[in-house]
Amino acid sequence: MLPSLSPDEERHSRAAEAVIRERLVAAGGWLSFEQFMEWALYAPGLGYYSAGSVKIGAGGDFVTAPEVSDLFSRCVARQCADVLAETGGDILELGAGTGRMAATILESLAALGILPERYAILEVSADLADRQRTRLQQLPAELRERVIWLDRLPETPVRGVLLANEVLDALPFKRFTVRGDSVHELGVGLEGDSFVWRERPMDLRGEPPELPFALPQGYTSEICLRVEPWITSVSQCLERGMLLLFDYGLPRAHYYHPQRGDGTLRCYFKQRAHDDPFTNIAVQDITAWVDFTRVAEAALNCDLEVAGFATQAAFLLGTGIEALIAAPNDVADRARLASEARRLLLPGEMGESFKAMALCRNLQQPLRGFAHQDLRRSL
Ligand SMILES: C[S@@+](CC[C@H](N)C(=O)[O-])C[C@H]1O[C@@H](n2cnc3c(N)ncnc32)[C@H](O)[C@@H]1O
């Protein structure tokens, strides 16, 4: 049972549903799931990320690693410091959520004595951008003055670091199911006033690319065709440095494993995960895991080097999380950090399902976040 909607959420969801229903009818009664998700999450003024619900953090629908603990962002900052020491320049964060990671990274880099010239944020959600401004306003002037918001990717390529935590999983994706010798796309239709799954043959044009096994009848999964254009446009704004990505995901052979026959689509509403995107429309998040082989292929096509791929746990250990936990003199502080770290590190929590991937251009030095583990051969 999902928690019930507040009267405001109910009103908002009904209004968003009505708009999508109208567009679905105008489109002839069928929408790709990718289009449905785009409107449910990003329709201006209506979509989940475009309107005013709390979304991220303990009082919202889901909690991300930077919200679990600042240890995560302090480790990311250490990796950024190494890269900035070689390249100088800026940090650009894509999809900065509440702004907490940006704030912690800037504070950590100040303590390490290696600040970026600018900390730029590109945020598609006006509502989250407002929250980021409020949060980052509280930083000391020397840090606060480095933060700028962009409304599109920069035209002049950046030297330094590009960061994206849990952005790839928020890109709209398609769903498909295997029927006989063909693949059917699972799109969205209407039954009365309700949204329902509707199949039609799908021209995947070689997608998903060759797998080492045949997918069984009824096998259902997701494919995110927006990864390539996203990586291409982001890579174009990296002159020299590192694009560091974190997300839950798998190499392709595991992603499309025959045993994962229901795919990875998940919705998040008030800290509950479920698999019905047609309920609570525009007041719940919709995501799918990331096919990291697809990300790596897209990166190689853009002349980026896949410089590291590891679990989140290995990345955090490589960037010194243990020393950060042990640092406080106060026992209670150490115990609190240890408990937060367990959520970030344990395999049953975020440690293994979340991965870190570094995509680099013209960078010489090894990356300490990937010194503990190299999963690149699994891609
Ligand atoms: C799941 S939230 C993660 C937020 C934050 N990075 C964190 O870890 O708490 C997804 C974020 O990606 C942003 N986003 C979605 N699509 C994007 C895109 N195409 N470019 C940049 N940001 C995007 C959303 O607005 C939101 O801030």
The ligand as an ORCA input file, in Angstrom:
! r2SCAN-3c Opt
* xyz 0 1
  C      17.488     11.841     -9.026
  S      17.795     13.534     -9.057
  C      19.448     13.589     -8.437
  C      19.796     14.919     -7.827
  C      21.193     15.071     -7.218
  N      22.235     14.888     -8.194
  C      21.376     14.148     -6.042
  O      22.178     13.230     -6.146
  O      20.716     14.335     -5.028
  C      17.968     13.839    -10.775
  C      18.453     15.227    -11.117
  O      18.755     15.304    -12.519
  C      18.169     16.468    -13.053
  N      18.053     16.240    -14.510
  C      17.173     15.477    -15.158
  N      17.413     15.488    -16.494
  C      18.508     16.248    -16.675
  C      19.262     16.648    -17.819
  N      18.926     16.256    -19.045
  N      20.340     17.455    -17.635
  C      20.673     17.861    -16.397
  N      19.990     17.524    -15.273
  C      18.925     16.738    -15.415
  C      16.910     16.623    -12.236
  O      16.322     17.878    -12.321
  C      17.464     16.320    -10.831
  O      18.133     17.416    -10.266
*
